[in-house]
Amino acid sequence: MAVKAYVLIVTDPAQTSHVLRRIRAIPAVKASYEVMGPYDIIVEIEVGDLSEIPPILGEGIRRIDGIESTTSLVAIPEHGG
């Protein structure tokens, strides 16, 4: 069962386009949007297993120059019943 996570990102305003290009190059990223409001970018990640998310966040997204902060939300998969 696929696991989804949503990452809310605040960027340096001068770096938003650069950050978005780098994020879109990450294979697990299924959608990404530049948005207005308290966050600058919203990213949807989809992976096969929960254990795949921390490396994508820690070694991929959070290391991109221009990111000031991130908030990660992992969706709880539905269970049949």
Backbone bond lengths (Angstrom), bond angles and torsions (degrees), N, CA, C in turn:
res aa  C-N    CA-C-N  psi(-1)  N-CA   C-N-CA  omega(-1)  CA-C   N-CA-C  phi
1 M - - - 1.447 - - 1.529 108.99 -
2 A 1.316 116.48 132.14 1.462 121.69 -178.77 1.530 110.26 -68.84
3 V 1.323 114.70 146.35 1.454 122.39 176.08 1.518 107.44 -114.66
4 K 1.333 116.13 132.27 1.456 120.60 178.76 1.512 110.49 -112.73
5 A 1.326 114.21 147.22 1.459 121.11 173.89 1.513 107.32 -136.63
6 Y 1.315 114.81 149.33 1.456 121.51 177.55 1.521 106.77 -119.95
7 V 1.325 116.07 132.97 1.452 120.87 -178.01 1.521 107.65 -119.23
8 L 1.327 115.48 123.71 1.458 123.07 178.52 1.521 106.62 -100.53
9 I 1.321 116.82 124.05 1.464 120.72 -169.45 1.517 110.94 -123.46
10 V 1.328 114.96 134.99 1.460 122.59 170.69 1.523 106.28 -106.27
11 T 1.335 115.72 129.67 1.463 119.96 -178.69 1.520 110.94 -119.53
12 D 1.310 114.76 164.24 1.458 121.18 165.02 1.534 104.39 -64.83
13 P 1.327 119.58 125.70 1.463 120.59 -175.20 1.531 114.39 -53.70
14 A 1.299 117.47 -32.21 1.463 120.55 179.79 1.529 112.30 -75.53
15 Q 1.331 117.70 -11.48 1.463 122.28 -174.73 1.533 113.97 -110.89
16 T 1.321 118.39 0.62 1.463 120.73 -173.41 1.530 112.59 -56.55
17 S 1.311 118.39 -46.55 1.469 121.16 -179.24 1.522 111.20 -63.27
18 H 1.328 116.48 -41.39 1.472 121.39 178.07 1.532 110.14 -62.00
19 V 1.331 116.49 -46.66 1.464 121.31 -179.76 1.527 110.02 -60.86
20 L 1.310 117.21 -44.61 1.462 121.09 -179.00 1.529 111.22 -62.07
21 R 1.307 118.36 -42.03 1.477 121.12 177.43 1.518 111.09 -61.35
22 R 1.319 117.59 -44.49 1.468 121.63 179.92 1.523 111.64 -64.64
23 I 1.319 116.67 -41.45 1.466 121.09 179.76 1.521 110.80 -63.73
24 R 1.319 116.81 -41.69 1.468 120.72 -178.03 1.525 112.68 -66.45
25 A 1.324 117.44 -15.08 1.471 121.42 177.92 1.525 112.34 -84.34
26 I 1.327 118.58 -8.17 1.463 122.49 -179.40 1.524 108.01 -81.99
27 P 1.337 118.30 122.17 1.467 121.01 -173.66 1.528 115.75 -56.47
28 A 1.306 119.12 -34.91 1.468 121.28 -176.94 1.527 113.03 -75.90
29 V 1.328 117.50 -10.18 1.465 120.98 -179.96 1.526 108.79 -76.32
30 K 1.315 115.50 116.84 1.465 121.37 -178.63 1.520 112.27 -94.70
31 A 1.329 117.57 -26.32 1.463 121.96 177.96 1.518 108.51 -157.19
32 S 1.320 115.72 149.07 1.464 120.52 175.85 1.519 108.03 -151.33
33 Y 1.328 115.12 141.61 1.453 121.02 -175.48 1.511 110.63 -138.52
34 E 1.316 116.15 137.85 1.456 120.50 168.18 1.522 105.41 -83.71
35 V 1.322 117.10 131.11 1.462 121.43 -174.98 1.521 110.50 -130.49
36 M 1.327 115.11 164.31 1.461 121.35 175.36 1.522 108.27 -106.65
37 G 1.311 116.49 144.23 1.455 120.99 -179.59 1.513 109.46 132.61
38 P 1.330 118.04 -153.89 1.464 120.15 -177.38 1.530 113.14 -69.93
39 Y 1.329 117.35 -17.29 1.463 121.62 177.54 1.517 108.44 -116.40
40 D 1.318 115.83 157.65 1.464 121.20 -178.65 1.523 112.93 -103.37
41 I 1.341 116.53 -29.91 1.455 122.04 -177.89 1.524 108.83 -139.92
42 I 1.330 115.81 140.38 1.462 121.82 170.84 1.517 107.18 -119.83
43 V 1.338 115.62 132.93 1.462 121.44 -176.95 1.521 109.21 -123.98
44 E 1.336 116.16 137.51 1.463 121.70 173.16 1.526 107.50 -108.81
45 I 1.316 115.09 125.06 1.468 122.35 178.24 1.518 107.59 -112.07
46 E 1.332 116.48 140.61 1.464 120.41 174.67 1.521 108.61 -134.21
47 V 1.340 115.26 126.19 1.462 121.70 -179.45 1.531 109.24 -135.16
48 G 1.321 115.57 169.99 1.453 120.34 -179.15 1.509 114.38 -82.30
49 D 1.347 116.72 -21.69 1.464 120.28 -174.80 1.524 109.47 -147.57
50 L 1.319 116.24 143.97 1.458 122.49 -179.59 1.529 112.72 -54.83
51 S 1.316 117.24 -34.15 1.473 120.74 -177.59 1.526 113.12 -66.27
52 E 1.321 118.00 -13.19 1.462 121.35 179.08 1.528 112.97 -81.04
53 I 1.310 117.12 -18.08 1.465 120.33 -174.81 1.528 113.55 -70.85
54 P 1.339 120.96 -48.62 1.470 119.26 -177.82 1.536 114.86 -54.50
55 P 1.334 120.16 -42.93 1.470 117.64 177.95 1.527 113.55 -65.19
56 I 1.316 116.89 -35.21 1.468 119.70 178.37 1.525 110.02 -64.06
57 L 1.315 116.18 -41.30 1.459 120.41 179.17 1.530 111.76 -71.85
58 G 1.320 116.11 -52.74 1.461 120.68 -172.80 1.510 115.15 -74.73
59 E 1.321 117.58 -39.32 1.453 120.82 -176.42 1.526 112.41 -99.70
60 G 1.318 116.64 -15.17 1.457 120.45 -178.57 1.509 111.66 -107.45
61 I 1.311 116.77 -79.27 1.459 121.52 -171.83 1.520 113.49 -63.68
62 R 1.302 118.64 -50.72 1.475 120.32 -172.50 1.529 113.74 -68.56
63 R 1.301 118.08 -14.71 1.470 121.10 179.39 1.530 113.44 -91.24
64 I 1.300 117.63 -0.19 1.461 120.90 -179.78 1.529 109.19 -74.23
65 D 1.320 115.65 127.49 1.467 120.39 177.37 1.521 109.83 -61.65
66 G 1.310 116.13 136.54 1.454 121.72 178.84 1.514 113.68 104.84
67 I 1.340 117.22 -12.00 1.460 120.33 177.00 1.520 108.90 -85.04
68 E 1.328 115.74 127.07 1.463 120.81 179.08 1.526 111.53 -94.90
69 S 1.337 117.76 -37.04 1.462 120.16 177.81 1.524 109.47 -160.86
70 T 1.335 114.45 158.18 1.464 120.96 176.19 1.520 109.53 -135.47
71 T 1.319 114.95 151.26 1.452 122.75 171.02 1.523 105.97 -129.28
72 S 1.323 116.63 125.00 1.464 120.85 -176.32 1.522 110.74 -109.31
73 L 1.316 115.39 135.36 1.460 122.47 179.11 1.516 107.52 -125.92
74 V 1.323 117.14 115.88 1.464 121.34 179.85 1.529 107.29 -98.24
75 A 1.331 115.46 124.72 1.466 120.39 179.24 1.525 109.09 -76.40
76 I 1.315 116.17 136.41 1.461 121.66 178.37 1.527 107.54 -84.17
77 P 1.332 117.12 120.81 1.471 119.21 -179.40 1.527 111.18 -61.79
78 E 1.324 115.65 144.34 1.457 120.67 176.71 1.516 109.83 -71.85
79 H 1.309 115.66 141.91 1.463 121.39 175.37 1.509 107.70 -109.29
80 G 1.306 116.43 135.92 1.465 120.19 178.22 1.518 111.20 -62.36
81 G 1.288 116.73 146.94 1.451 116.20 177.91 1.441 116.07 162.45
